[in-house]
Amino acid sequence: MIRSKSKTVLITGASSGIGKASAEYFHKKGWNVAATMRAPDKAGDWLTLLALKRRSR
C-alpha cells in the first residue's frame, strides 16, 4: 500500500447544509476536498473562494 501525507475527502450535497459545512471544515483542516452538488448556483461564492485559497498554497 502506498501512503500519502495528503488526505482527500469526497463531499456530496456540498451546496448547502451539512454538506457545505463539512466541505468548509475539511478545507480549513488542509484536506483536499472533492465536492459534488445538484445545484452549484446555490453554493454561491464560497466555491470560488475555496478554489482560490487552494491555488495559493
C-alpha positions in Angstrom: 0.0 0.0 0.0 1.2 3.5 -0.9 0.9 6.0 2.0 0.4 9.7 1.3 0.6 12.6 3.7 -2.2 14.4 1.9 -5.8 13.5 2.6 -8.8 13.7 0.3 -12.4 13.7 1.1 -15.5 13.5 -1.2 -18.5 15.5 0.0 -21.9 15.1 -1.7 -24.6 17.8 -1.3 -22.0 20.5 -0.8 -24.0 23.5 -1.9 -25.8 23.8 1.4 -26.4 22.5 4.9 -24.2 19.8 6.4 -22.5 19.1 3.1 -21.4 22.7 2.8 -20.3 22.8 6.4 -18.4 19.6 6.0 -16.6 20.8 2.9 -15.6 24.0 4.6 -14.4 22.2 7.7 -12.2 19.7 5.8 -10.8 22.5 3.6 -9.8 24.5 6.7 -8.1 21.4 8.1 -6.0 21.2 5.0 -7.7 18.3 3.3 -8.2 18.1 -0.5 -12.0 18.4 -1.0 -13.9 17.0 -3.9 -17.4 18.4 -3.7 -20.4 17.5 -5.6 -23.9 19.1 -5.7 -27.0 19.2 -7.8 -27.3 22.9 -7.7 -23.9 24.6 -7.9 -25.6 28.0 -8.4 -26.9 27.7 -4.8 -23.4 27.3 -3.4 -22.6 31.0 -4.0 -19.2 32.5 -3.9 -17.7 30.1 -1.3 -16.7 27.6 -4.1 -14.7 30.2 -5.8 -13.1 31.3 -2.5 -12.1 27.7 -1.8 -10.6 27.2 -5.2 -8.6 30.5 -4.9 -7.3 29.6 -1.4 -6.3 26.1 -2.7 -4.3 27.5 -5.5 -2.4 29.9 -3.2 -1.0 27.1 -1.1 
